[in-house]
Amino acid sequence: MGIYGLLFLLLLLVIVGLVFWIVKIIKLFRKGQTRRATIHTIVLLFLTLFVCWEFRILPLSAEFKFKKQTEALTGKEFWCWNEYLYEEWGMRGEGFTFEIYRFNKEMANYFYAPPPAFFNDFPRADFGASRWKKTPLPDSAFLSSMMPVYGNWSDRRQKRMVSRYKIVRQIAESQNSYYAIREGSGNDLYLLSPEMGLIIWINYNY
């Protein structure tokens, strides 16, 4: 059985488990065991909300999580709004994450002339990435490698990604933005554009 077969089996087991749990809650209510049924319902709702929050399905979950990273990335904590989010993961740790966030004009003005610490100390060492540098990104091969197009993507998905890759390339090749990279078994690319008001993060493990 391949990776996708295992994932499908796991998903099927989760669905069966949820159905069984919901049926059990309904039976408890019908039997008049309201207290037990209520406890099961609360636990189920809590787990559902937790999973939806962790997988960034709930509104503002992506923004809240990224806000926690902004200070470690730039030296200044601020809110930004998710404009695009795509994740694809395999069983062996390989995967692809592509996130785009927009920040306001106040933060854009800050990043037009950031303090020296922005270049000297950030992203923080635990990110494993280089410090921020001014674009253009000199390694065009690295840039191209961070923008894959998978054969199993639908035509619609491919068109969406290609249109957003144009934004990535535009920022990476501009004169007024910043980049930071991490190279290893998996690579990270961070881009920050004051002019467009965007922060982009791409992680590619292969």
C-alpha angles and dihedrals in degrees: 000000000000130000094267090049090055091048091050091049091049091049090049091052091050092051092048090048092051093048091049091049093049091048089051091052091050091050091050091053091048091051090053094248090135097158095054091042092051092050091050090048093051092048091048092049091047092051091046092051091045093051092045090050094048092048089046095239096129118083113271093008092112092045093048093050093046092048088062089058099046095083092049089047101045109007092251128082116222143149122259132173126239113241099171135010128177129166130178121176135181132206094254096055096266116131151126130245124184121180132173123190130183124213131194131263093261091060091042090057090049092054094047086074109012121182119265090257089068090067098032103044110021144123086035117250095254089068088066090220133124119264118267114285131182118262148271094089104227098209106075091174091057090048092052092048090057092059106064125172111208120215092223092060117104119247089253092053092047092051091049093050095045091052090052092044086061088061090049092051092044091055095041092052097042126100101229106054139077136237139190126185141192120200125192138091083334127023133220129199122192121188128182122188119186090184094056095030092233140135115194128191124188123181119185121182116180 
